[in-house]
């Protein structure tokens, strides 16, 4: 969190300069300091999310994070503008003294903030009006013909809390139910943080339906009173898999669904999760963290399903699948990939962590259609 606060302080350079085009310097700096303190205070509350009146969320919290987004997106624009300004003055042989450059820098900052603000506003308010339903066909080695065409609907990273409410969550589950799943899975991070929204997350989960039920693995944001939370989820009729597996049957054919617990709290035990399985039955593994799922390659897992990365959450519009916070930090892209004979699908998720905005990365539900390996159907997504 200290790094987040330091970053938040650094990006206040954008409004500090921009406001000086409209206000005296001391007023601009005072307003900027106030905005930083307000933003830092709201960021601190993200550590343990708690219920807040909706009017406070709408009129205070969301505008604060819209401002944060405009600063974060405006900072690289400001730096690029200043470099271009300096380069042009060098070419012209003009002075680079600070008193000379400052008025132009203020104008550049105002332009940077103004350009970034609509994108930030879309990230906070607009993108929730969109939902991507990604349909993927996956050929599974050893899948019995009885399971050919079997539909697994995956949701991940709902982060139910003060921003993503039960109402928003039920919009997502309604879309999932419309896909008529044979099996519905939720790969972790049902909560934002803390334990205040256990009941809300359970209410959202209870609205999911599938022929063979709802299966859940927990994520790193679900660990506050995790045993209590698991028990709450069990009351909805869901199957919460914590280093264990269950078998789904179609006549004399079977499919194993396994779920590994959270890696960050050191509750994951992949060996225990996969032990004791009958041979010859394909396994679908629910593992919130892609790194844990990748470790299952070569252990008889046919398909691993993960979330955690949010598809980067913030990406370059138009090419966000490739350039986003996940990919630039070395994490794998969302979507389907092959690892040592195992299929691995990483869901871009639905909610957010940290500041509640997405850019370029649309909330996603995945409809994964399993095909038997004798069907000669290539994977599609």
N, C-alpha and C positions, 0 to 999 in steps of 0.2 A: 504493500500500500504506500510506503514511503516513495517508491519510484513513481507511482501514479501521481502522488501529490507534487513531486518535483517536476514531472512532465506537465502537469496542469499549470504550475507556476510559470514554466518556460513559455508555454503557448499564449500566456496572457500578454506577451509582447505585441500580438496582433491587435487586440482592442486598445491596448495602451497607446499605440501609435495612431490607430485609426480615429479614436475619439478626439485626438488633438487637432484634427481637421475641423472639428465642430465646437470644441470646448477649450478653455484655457488648460495649459499643461497640468497644473496642479489638480484641477477638477477631473480631468481625464484619468490621471493616475489614481485619484481617490475612488472614482467609480470602478476602475479596473480592480483595485484592491478589494473593494466590496464584493464584486462579482467573483473574484478568486476565493475569498473566504466562504461565500455562499456555496460555490461549487465544491470546495474542499469539504465543507460540512456535509453536503449531500453524498459525496463519494464515500465518506466515512461510514454513513449509514448502510452502505451496500454490504459491509462486512457481515452484518446480521440483519437481514431484511425483516421489517415489521409492518403491520397494517397501518396505512395512512388514509385519511379521508380522501375520497376521489377528487374533491375540488382542489386539495393541496397538490395531489399528483398532477392534475391537469394544468393548474395555474402557476405552480411553483416548480415542481420537480422536472417536468418535461421541458419547459422553457430553459431551465438551467442547463439541462443536458443538450438541448439544441445549441445553446451558446458554447458549451464545451466542444461539441462537434464542429461548429463553425471555426473555433480557434484551432482545433487539431488539424482540420482540413486546410485552413487558411495559412498555417505556419509554413508548409512547403511552398505555397504560392508566394508568400511574402519573401522567403529566402531566394526563390528563383527570380522574383522581380527585382530584389536588391542587387543580385549578381548581374542581371541584365543592365540595370541602371549604371552600376559601376563600370561594366564593360563598355557601354556606350560613351561614358564620360572619359574613359581612358583613350578610346579611339579618337575622341574629339580633342584630347589634350586638356580637358577641363579639370577643375580642382575636385579632389575627393575629400576635402575637409568636411567634418561632421556638420558644422553649422550650415554649410552649403547644401549637403545631401539631405538634411533632416526634413525639410518641407516635402521633398519628393518622396522620401521614405514614408511619410505619413499618408500621402496619397496612394502609394502602393499598398500600404496596410489596409486602408479603407476599401480599395478595390478587391484585395484578397479576401477580406471578411465578407464583403458583399457577394462575391462569387461563391464562397463556401457555404454561406447561410442557407440557400435553397436546398443544397444537397443534405446538409445536416437536418433541416426540417423534414425532408423526405425520409431520412433515416430514422427519425424519431416518430413521426406521425403517419407518413404515407405508406411505407413498405408493408405495414400490417394489413393493408387492404389486399395484398397479393399473397398467393400461396401456390407454390410449385408442387404438383403431383408428378413425381418422377417414376416412370414405369420402366422396369428392367426385367429382361428375361435372362435366366441364369441356368445353363446346363449343369446338372449335378451328377457327379459320378456315383453310380450305385443306387440312384433314386428309383424306387419301384414304380411301375406304370400307374399304380393307384394314386400316386402323388404327382403325376404329370399334370402341370397346370395349377399346382397348389399355390395359393396367393398368400404371401406374408406381407402385411402392411406394417411398416416400421415408422415409429415416431421417436424423436430423440430431443433431449435438451429443451424441454418445455419451459423450465425456469419459472414456474408459477410463483407469483409473489405480488408485490405492490404495483408492479408495472403490467405483468402478464397475468391477468386475473382469471377467475373461473369462467367468466363470460368469454374471454379470448380463447382459453383452453378448450371450451366446448365447441367453439367454431372449428378448431382443429380436429377434434374427435369426430365431429359430424362429417367432415370431409373424409376422414379415415373410414368411418362406417359406410359411407357411400361407395367405397371401393369393394364392399362385400368380401372382407377378408376371410380366409380359412383360419388364419392365425394372425393375431395382432401382437406386436412386440414393442416395448418401450425401452430404449437402451440408455437409461440413466439421466441424471440431472433433471428430475421432475421439479425440483425446488430452486429458488434463487440462492438463498443462504439461510442458515439458522433453522429453527423449528417452528416458527410462527404460522407457517402455511401448510402444515401436514394435512389438515382437514380439507383445505382447498385443493391440494394436489390429488388427494384421494377422491374428491368429488369429480374432478376431471377424469381420472382414471375409470371411475365407475360408469362413465358415459360411453366407454368403448365397448364394442361387441364384436365377437368373431365366433365362427363355428366351433373351433377347437380352443377358444379361450384367449385370454390376455396374459402374456408373459413379460416379466419386468426384471431388468438388472439395474442395480443402483450405481450412481455416479459419485464423483467427489463432492458435489454440492448437496448430496442426500445424506451426509454422514452425521449431522446433528441429531442425537438420539435416534440413531439408525435402526436399532431394534424396535423401538416404539413406532417408528415410521413404517417399517416393514409390516408390523402387526396391523397398523391402520390400513395399509394397502391390501392386506390379505382379506380384510372385511368386505372389500369390494368384489371379491371373487377372483381377483387376479392371482397369478402364480408368481411369487417373488423368488427368483433363483439366486442364491448366494453360495457360490462354489458348489453347485449341484446340477443335476440334469433330470429331465422327465421324458417319457416316451409318448409319442402320439401315434395312434394306430388307425389304419384304414384296412379293415379286414385282417388278413395275415401279414400285411405290410406295415412298416414302422418308420418313424422319423424321430430322431432325438433332438431335443431342444435343451441346451445347457446355458448356464449363466454364471459368469465370474464376478466376484465382488470387487470393491473399489481398490485401485492400485495406490492412490495417494495416501490413504490411511492404512496401507499395508494389510488390508483384509483380503487381498486377492490370493487365491491358491489354485493355480491352473491345473496342477497335477490332481488335486482332489476333485476339481470340477469335472475332469474328463475321465476319472478312474471308474472302473466297473461297468463300462458300457459294453453291451453285447456286440460282437464283431459283425461287420457287414452292413451295419445300419448307418446311413449318413447322419452327420451331426451338424446342426446349426448352432453356433456359439454366439451368445450375446455378451459383448465386452465393451463397456462404455469407452474405454481408452483404446485408440487404435494400436498403441504399442503392445498392449496385452494381447489383443487379437492377433497381431503379427507373430507373437511368440508361439501361438497355437499351430502355426503352419508346420506340417510334418508330423502332427500328432493325431491324424485321423479326423480332422475337422474339414467338412466339405465347404461350409460357408460361414464366415464370421461377419457379424454386424456390429458396427460401432457408431459413435457420435463424437462428442467432446470438443471437436475443433470448430464447430459452428460454420464450417466451410470458410473459415477466416473471419466471418462476421463483417469485417470491413474490407472491401476490395475495390479495385479500379473499375468503375462502371464500363460495361461492354466487354471486359476481359477478367471479371472477378473470379471466374473459375480457375484462372491461372495465376493472377497476381492479387493476393490477399494476405492478411496477417498470418495465416497458417503457412502458406507456401514460402513467404519471405523468411519465416523463422525455421524453415526446414521440416515442417510437418507435411504429411501426405495430403494430396488434394482430396476433396470429397468425390464420391462416385465409386465405381467398381474397378478393382484391380486384382491381379493374380499374384499370389505369393507361394512358391514351392508347391504348386498343385492345389492350393486352397483359394477359393474366391473370397474377397474381402470387400464389403461395401461400407463406405463411410458416409453417414447421413449428415447433411448440412444443418440439420436441426431446425427448431422452430422459434425458440426464445433467444435471449441475449444474456451475457454475463458482463459485469461491469456497467459502464454507461449503456443505457437501453436504446441503442441505435444500431441499425444494420445499413450497410451501403453496398449496393451491387450484389449482395448475397441474399436471395429471396428465401423466406422460410419454406421448409421442404417436408413433404411426406413422401415416403418411398413405397411403391407397390412392386414387390419382388415376386416374379412368377418363376417357380421352379419347373424345370423341364428335365425329363429323364435323359441320360446320356446317349440313349439309342435313337433319339429323335433327330439328331444331326442339325440342331438349331443353335446358331452362334449366339453368344451373349449380346444383348442390346441394352442401350441406356440413352 
